[in-house]
Amino acid sequence: MTALIVWLTIFPLVAIFSTLLGPVMIDWHPVLRALVLTLVVVPIAAYWLMPQMFRWYGAWARRRAMRRAGKPAQ
């Protein structure tokens, strides 16, 4: 599940920022484009989106476990 959550966080960010930054970086060397893209995407994912995604998953998993145990969700 962790890999899916990471992918669901990273893929949209890469798609969005490569679309936004693509016209600016069209003549750049591919390694430099990758460097700039990861310098933008990784901090956003690591410090903002990934923690939120794991909180949402944790809340969903707890509710699901309570339902399976027959206890009311809180």
PEDAWO-V886587 format. One record per run of one state. SS is the DSSP state (alpha for helix, beta for strand, coil for the rest). FROM is the first residue (numbers start at 1). TO is the last residue. If there is no record, write none. Layout:
SS | FROM | TO
SS | FROM | TO
//
This chain:
coil | 1 | 1
alpha | 2 | 22
coil | 23 | 29
alpha | 30 | 69
coil | 70 | 74
//
